[in-house]
């Protein structure tokens, strides 16, 4: 058991980490509030700039916090809390009991927190910046969640509900839009409400004769030049139906309703991993994600957290899913199907929905470039407005794979093509740097098995994708099929 002095130091450090997280999350909220203001005032370049800056918020703030914390730790010479950084930013001393206790104290602090899952991830980030990979386990960090999200006390609901009385749909829709309190005028509010009512009844004619309720998330979802209102239609006799209202703000038209969607496939595309992240303002992101999961059951929580701008939490959930999957599967990691890339080695579990991508040491001619250039391109795509055509990625460092899980052909390829990016540690293969992406069927493989109608459709859409990317200032010079 830790003594009183050790306990006090653990409490002090845990409180500092939590305050560091709360400072970070307040910055996230401030950016979301600013995004709504920019939408209202049509400051589109500011929204785009802030979207790019937000991607670096997390790492920058963790870096700043770790520098402050390391100064504090250097003063604590007892219980292994002293921090002396070497070139790889790992602790040269480590007291297991002390840091186990610090984690337990931190758990107590966040048990009643509004964002405990994000606070856990922040703790992980701080710890992993200070310590070497050998300490990355659930004794010291949150490889598994420790605080339940089911018992968060919410000061205010994140969902607004509107019971629709007979003949009152028009008035109810007016209340829905007014409750978002946009500080910009609708160009023709009555006409928008009329169009909303017509579209809703056209898409769901049964609402003419049913008692129903409209539910909407209380914060708008801001992205680019659009604000989305997201919710669902609840009836007594049928399954709930997701609903999305898209708003635009135009110099000529003012604020207006652009479209209404009740098709789950169309709404799912709005939340796709190939779209840029939203700005939302909330104290309860877990409640928002759970509600979105109810609306869009095909989306993972990792994708949904990323979609609302909390991509580090998405990364945490993705990694936890990988750890769980790798423990229960009997599959081996194999080279991903398809023509091998000239720049990267790609591998996966056969049934796993993601692929792992490692930059090769040398590129196959005629490809030219450096690892830094490849990383810069990934960073560029992450920062760019992805317009539904560029897949999201998660970047990882020092990931351990049990050697027994790796197919011989894959291991040989990594040793031959990416030897500087791997190292062996007992029965583990450590990949120093890699990307994880959603698994997709390569176009050439799809065309081999598609029928004529499918081929025509995909080639037509492929042409549209190239055109849209060019219009988004990306020249897709490497998109011809191999």
Secondary structure, DSSP 4 states (H G I P E B T S, - for coil): ---HHHHHHHHHHHHHHHHHHHHHHHHHHHHHHHHHHHHHTT-HHHHHHHHHHHHHHHHHHHHHHHHHHHHHHHH--STT----B-TT--BS---HHHHHHHHHHHHHHHTT-TTHHHHHHHHHHHHHHHS-GGG-STTTS-SS--S-STTPPPSS-SEEEEEE-TT-HHHHHHHHHHTT--SS-BSSHHHHHHHHHHHHHHHTGGGGSS-EEEEEESS-EEETTEEEEEEEEEESSS--EEEEEEEEEETTTEEEEEEEE--HHHHHHHT-TTSPPPB---S-HHHHHHHHHHH-TTS-HHHHHHHTT-HHHHHHHHHHHHHHHHHH----EEEPSSSPPSSEEEEEETT-SEEEEEE-SSPPTT----HHHHHHHHHHHHHS--TTTS--EEEEEEEEEEGGGB-HHHHHHHHHH-GGGEEEETTEEEEEEEEEEE----HHHHHHH--HHHHHHHHHHHHHHHHHHHHTT---TT-S--
